[in-house]
Amino acid sequence: MKSDYQGIWVFAEQENGKLHPTVLELLAKSKELQKHNGEKITAVLLGADVSALADTLFSYGADAVLLCENEALRSYSARPYQKALTQLSEKYRPSIILYGATPLGRDLAPRVMVSLDTGLTADAIDLGFDEDGVFYQTTPGYGGKILAHIVILERRPQMATVHAQICSPIEPIADASGELIVEKLNIEPDGDYEVLETRSAEKSGESLAEAKVVVAGGRGVKTEEDLAMLRELADLLGGQLASSRPLVDNGMLPHDRQIGQSGATVSPDLMLNIAISGSVQYQLGMQKAKCIVAINQSEDAPIYDIAHIGAVTDYKKLVPALIAKIKARKQ
């Protein structure tokens, strides 16, 4: 029965003993959900030698931490993690399980969905309860043309992978404590493959997530010369060059420069969008910027719906003028 399932679970994704930033965001969102259903928030922590992370999880809003340490869980491996989370879910029966929409979360959540014979919403951009008290997950559909509100009425737990930065972490509470639940599971390593080495991906520049100024180009940027002009503007502003998906798809920029639902999420002080129409997927990656500027020839471009400042003009005329003005001021 659905009434047998209680509690909000947050999968506490970690790597080498460091929590992924989305975990703290999900805990904050869970606090909002808790105001409606009053259910306990539990962070589920899988790994090896990760017990010290429990204090951090308590300080950011977890009422309880469900800790399962096993050598087979030291590094992420799909089948051991799937088995561990499935066994824990079957024992404790949470009502809701939330994962970050990270590469790991997107791999693990569907596997657990199959194991538990339940539903899963992918890349949710909002979570809440409707007027009837039904838990819903909102996600873009049909290329961002609509927003779908998805509910899982019959199956439990209700699960979703959640896009980054839909909620800011709460201020950590010093000396916070909670219930630490330690589980010992018989989980074996996956014998079909072995991780020999892990290396961080090479980045093409400083992290976009930490940039205070971002200059992004879109489909209207057609040549390397135009892209170089945007790069010069970004350099003059002390910022980072980025793009929407088309420039990555055509090979003009690497994927780590892409902003949007399938790319990076940024929240700079200044976000300058050049020749970008502004689909829902793109807006998800930059809508929390403090000042959003748009330059586009089409006055109907969706980016103007969220822009604080807009210029309906050809960027090839405006950007050189901006560059000249900035250089003059620096002299």
C-alpha positions as CSV (number, residue, x, y, z in Angstrom):
1,M,0.0,0.0,0.0
2,K,1.1,3.5,-0.7
3,S,0.6,4.4,2.9
4,D,3.4,2.0,3.8
5,Y,5.9,4.3,2.1
6,Q,7.2,7.3,4.1
7,G,10.1,9.7,3.9
8,I,12.1,11.8,1.4
9,W,15.4,10.3,0.4
10,V,18.2,12.3,-1.2
11,F,20.9,10.2,-2.9
12,A,24.1,11.7,-1.5
13,E,26.4,11.4,-4.5
14,Q,30.0,11.6,-3.6
15,E,33.4,11.0,-5.3
16,N,36.6,10.4,-3.4
17,G,34.9,11.5,-0.3
18,K,33.6,14.8,-1.7
19,L,29.9,15.4,-2.0
20,H,28.5,16.6,-5.4
21,P,27.1,20.2,-5.1
22,T,23.7,19.0,-6.2
23,V,23.3,17.0,-3.0
24,L,23.1,20.2,-0.9
25,E,20.6,21.7,-3.4
26,L,18.4,18.6,-3.1
27,L,18.5,18.8,0.6
28,A,17.3,22.4,0.5
29,K,14.5,21.4,-1.9
30,S,13.5,18.5,0.3
31,K,13.1,21.0,3.2
32,E,10.5,22.8,1.1
33,L,8.7,19.5,0.3
34,Q,8.8,18.6,4.0
35,K,6.8,21.7,4.9
36,H,4.0,20.1,2.9
37,N,4.1,16.4,3.8
38,G,6.1,16.5,7.1
39,E,8.1,13.5,6.2
40,K,11.7,12.8,7.4
41,I,14.5,13.7,5.1
42,T,17.2,11.0,4.8
43,A,20.4,11.3,2.9
44,V,21.5,8.0,1.6
45,L,25.3,7.7,1.6
46,L,27.0,4.9,-0.2
47,G,30.8,4.4,-0.5
48,A,33.8,3.4,1.6
49,D,35.4,5.6,4.3
50,V,32.8,8.3,3.8
51,S,31.2,8.4,7.3
52,A,32.7,11.8,7.9
53,L,30.4,13.3,5.3
54,A,27.4,12.6,7.6
55,D,28.1,15.8,9.6
56,T,28.0,17.9,6.5
57,L,24.7,16.3,5.4
58,F,23.2,17.0,8.9
59,S,24.3,20.6,8.7
60,Y,22.6,21.1,5.3
61,G,19.2,19.8,6.4
62,A,19.2,16.0,6.6
63,D,17.2,14.6,9.5
64,A,18.9,11.3,9.1
65,V,21.8,9.7,7.2
66,L,21.6,6.2,6.0
67,L,25.2,5.0,5.7
68,C,26.3,1.9,3.8
69,E,30.0,1.4,3.5
70,N,31.4,-1.4,1.5
71,E,34.6,-1.8,-0.5
72,A,32.5,-2.7,-3.6
73,L,31.0,0.8,-3.3
74,R,34.3,2.8,-3.0
75,S,34.1,3.9,-6.6
76,Y,30.9,4.2,-8.5
77,S,30.0,0.9,-10.2
78,A,26.5,0.6,-11.6
79,R,25.4,-2.8,-10.5
80,P,26.8,-2.7,-6.9
81,Y,25.2,0.7,-6.4
82,Q,22.0,-0.5,-7.9
83,K,21.8,-3.5,-5.6
84,A,22.7,-1.5,-2.5
85,L,20.1,1.2,-3.1
86,T,17.5,-1.3,-4.1
87,Q,18.0,-3.3,-1.0
88,L,17.8,-0.2,1.2
89,S,14.7,1.0,-0.5
90,E,12.9,-2.3,-0.2
91,K,13.7,-2.4,3.5
92,Y,12.9,1.2,4.5
93,R,10.3,2.0,1.8
94,P,10.7,5.8,1.2
95,S,8.0,7.7,-0.5
96,I,10.3,9.9,-2.6
97,I,13.9,9.4,-3.9
98,L,15.7,12.3,-5.4
99,Y,18.9,12.1,-7.4
100,G,21.0,14.9,-9.0
101,A,20.7,14.9,-12.8
102,T,24.4,14.2,-13.0
103,P,26.0,11.6,-15.3
104,L,26.1,9.3,-12.3
105,G,22.5,10.1,-11.2
106,R,21.2,9.6,-14.8
107,D,22.9,6.2,-14.9
108,L,21.8,5.0,-11.5
109,A,18.3,6.2,-11.2
110,P,16.8,4.3,-14.2
111,R,18.5,1.1,-12.9
112,V,16.9,1.5,-9.5
113,M,13.6,2.3,-11.2
114,V,13.6,-1.1,-13.0
115,S,14.6,-2.9,-9.8
116,L,11.8,-1.3,-7.8
117,D,9.2,-1.4,-10.6
118,T,8.3,2.2,-10.2
119,G,8.4,5.4,-12.2
120,L,11.1,8.0,-12.8
121,T,11.0,11.6,-14.0
122,A,14.2,12.7,-15.8
123,D,15.8,16.1,-15.5
124,A,13.1,17.8,-13.4
125,I,13.3,21.5,-13.1
126,D,10.8,21.8,-10.3
127,L,9.2,19.7,-7.6
128,G,6.1,20.3,-5.5
129,F,2.7,19.3,-4.4
130,D,-0.5,20.4,-6.2
131,E,-3.8,21.5,-4.6
132,D,-4.8,17.9,-4.1
133,G,-1.6,17.1,-2.3
134,V,-0.1,15.1,-5.2
135,F,3.6,15.2,-5.6
136,Y,4.6,16.4,-9.1
137,Q,7.8,16.8,-11.0
138,T,8.1,19.4,-13.8
139,T,10.3,18.8,-16.9
140,P,10.6,20.4,-20.3
141,G,9.2,18.5,-23.3
142,Y,9.0,18.7,-27.1
143,G,12.2,20.6,-27.4
144,G,11.3,23.0,-24.6
145,K,8.0,24.1,-26.2
146,I,6.0,22.8,-23.2
147,L,6.5,22.1,-19.5
148,A,5.2,18.7,-18.5
149,H,3.9,18.1,-14.9
150,I,4.5,14.4,-14.2
151,V,3.0,12.5,-11.3
152,I,3.5,8.9,-10.2
153,L,0.1,8.0,-8.8
154,E,0.3,4.3,-8.0
155,R,3.9,3.2,-7.7
156,R,6.3,4.0,-4.8
157,P,8.8,5.3,-4.4
158,Q,8.3,8.4,-6.6
159,M,11.7,9.1,-8.1
160,A,13.2,12.0,-10.1
161,T,16.6,13.1,-11.3
162,V,16.7,16.9,-10.6
163,H,18.5,19.6,-12.6
164,A,21.2,21.5,-10.9
165,Q,20.6,24.9,-9.2
166,I,16.8,24.6,-9.0
167,C,17.3,25.5,-5.3
168,S,20.1,27.1,-3.4
169,P,21.5,25.2,-0.4
170,I,20.5,26.4,3.0
171,E,22.9,28.1,5.3
172,P,24.7,25.3,7.1
173,I,23.7,24.9,10.7
174,A,26.7,24.6,13.0
175,D,26.9,21.5,15.2
176,A,23.8,20.1,13.6
177,S,23.0,16.5,14.4
178,G,20.6,13.8,13.3
179,E,20.0,10.1,13.3
180,L,22.9,8.0,11.8
181,I,21.7,4.7,10.5
182,V,24.4,2.2,9.6
183,E,23.6,-0.7,7.3
184,K,25.9,-3.6,6.4
185,L,24.9,-5.1,3.1
186,N,26.4,-8.1,1.3
187,I,27.4,-6.3,-1.9
188,E,29.9,-7.9,-4.2
189,P,32.1,-6.1,-6.8
190,D,30.9,-6.3,-10.4
191,G,33.0,-9.1,-11.8
192,D,32.4,-8.1,-15.4
193,Y,34.8,-5.2,-15.4
194,E,37.4,-3.4,-13.3
195,V,38.2,0.3,-13.0
196,L,41.9,0.6,-13.7
197,E,42.3,4.4,-13.6
198,T,40.2,7.5,-13.3
199,R,41.2,10.9,-14.6
200,S,39.6,14.3,-14.6
201,A,38.5,15.5,-18.0
202,E,40.7,18.2,-19.5
203,K,39.0,21.6,-19.4
204,S,39.2,24.2,-22.1
205,G,39.4,27.0,-19.6
206,E,38.4,28.1,-16.1
207,S,35.2,26.6,-14.8
208,L,32.0,28.2,-16.2
209,A,30.2,27.6,-12.9
210,E,32.6,29.9,-11.1
211,A,32.7,32.7,-13.7
212,K,31.5,36.2,-12.7
213,V,31.0,37.2,-16.4
214,V,29.9,34.8,-19.2
215,V,29.7,35.8,-22.9
216,A,27.8,33.1,-24.8
217,G,27.3,32.8,-28.5
218,G,24.5,31.0,-30.3
219,R,23.3,29.7,-33.7
220,G,23.8,33.1,-35.3
221,V,27.6,32.9,-34.8
222,K,28.6,31.3,-38.1
223,T,32.4,31.7,-38.4
224,E,35.6,31.3,-36.4
225,E,36.2,35.0,-36.9
226,D,32.9,35.8,-35.3
227,L,33.7,33.5,-32.4
228,A,37.1,35.1,-32.0
229,M,35.3,38.5,-31.6
230,L,33.1,37.1,-28.8
231,R,36.2,35.6,-27.2
232,E,37.9,39.0,-27.3
233,L,34.9,40.6,-25.6
234,A,34.9,37.9,-22.9
235,D,38.6,38.5,-22.3
236,L,38.1,42.3,-22.0
237,L,35.4,41.8,-19.5
238,G,37.4,39.3,-17.5
239,G,34.9,36.6,-18.3
240,Q,34.5,33.2,-19.9
241,L,33.4,32.3,-23.4
242,A,30.5,29.9,-23.7
243,S,27.7,28.9,-26.1
244,S,24.4,27.3,-26.6
245,R,24.2,23.8,-28.1
246,P,24.6,24.6,-31.9
247,L,28.2,25.8,-31.6
248,V,29.1,22.6,-29.7
249,D,27.3,20.4,-32.2
250,N,29.2,22.0,-35.1
251,G,32.5,21.6,-33.4
252,M,33.3,25.3,-32.8
253,L,33.5,24.9,-29.0
254,P,34.0,21.8,-26.7
255,H,31.1,20.4,-24.7
256,D,32.4,21.9,-21.4
257,R,31.6,25.4,-22.9
258,Q,27.9,24.5,-23.5
259,I,25.3,26.0,-21.2
260,G,21.8,24.5,-20.7
261,Q,20.0,21.4,-19.6
262,S,22.5,19.1,-21.2
263,G,25.5,21.4,-20.4
264,A,26.7,23.6,-17.6
265,T,24.6,25.7,-15.2
266,V,25.9,29.1,-14.5
267,S,24.9,32.0,-12.2
268,P,27.3,34.9,-13.1
269,D,27.0,38.5,-12.2
270,L,26.7,39.3,-15.9
271,M,25.4,37.0,-18.6
272,L,25.8,38.3,-22.2
273,N,23.8,36.3,-24.7
274,I,24.8,36.9,-28.4
275,A,22.7,35.5,-31.3
276,I,21.0,33.1,-28.9
277,S,17.3,32.6,-29.3
278,G,16.9,31.2,-25.8
279,S,15.1,27.8,-25.7
280,V,13.8,26.5,-22.4
281,Q,16.7,24.1,-22.2
282,Y,19.2,26.9,-22.6
283,Q,17.5,29.2,-20.1
284,L,17.6,26.4,-17.5
285,G,21.4,26.8,-17.5
286,M,21.7,30.6,-17.0
287,Q,18.4,32.0,-15.7
288,K,19.8,32.7,-12.3
289,A,22.4,35.2,-13.6
290,K,22.1,38.5,-11.8
291,C,22.1,40.6,-15.0
292,I,21.0,39.0,-18.3
293,V,21.8,40.9,-21.5
294,A,20.5,39.7,-24.9
295,I,21.6,40.7,-28.4
296,N,19.5,39.2,-31.1
297,Q,18.0,40.4,-34.4
298,S,14.6,38.8,-33.7
299,E,12.5,40.8,-31.3
300,D,10.5,37.6,-30.7
301,A,13.4,35.6,-29.4
302,P,12.4,33.8,-26.2
303,I,15.6,35.1,-24.5
304,Y,14.0,38.5,-24.2
305,D,11.4,37.0,-21.8
306,I,14.1,36.8,-19.1
307,A,16.6,39.4,-20.2
308,H,17.1,42.5,-18.0
309,I,18.6,44.4,-21.0
310,G,18.1,43.7,-24.7
311,A,19.3,45.0,-28.0
312,V,17.4,44.0,-31.1
313,T,20.2,44.4,-33.6
314,D,23.0,42.7,-35.6
315,Y,25.7,41.6,-33.1
316,K,28.3,42.0,-35.8
317,K,27.7,45.8,-35.6
318,L,27.2,46.1,-31.8
319,V,29.9,43.8,-30.4
320,P,32.8,45.6,-32.3
321,A,31.5,48.9,-30.9
322,L,31.4,47.4,-27.3
323,I,35.0,46.1,-27.8
324,A,36.2,49.5,-29.0
325,K,34.5,51.3,-26.1
326,I,35.9,48.9,-23.5
327,K,39.4,49.3,-24.9
328,A,39.1,53.1,-24.9
329,R,38.2,53.0,-21.2
330,K,41.1,50.8,-20.4
331,Q,43.6,53.3,-21.9
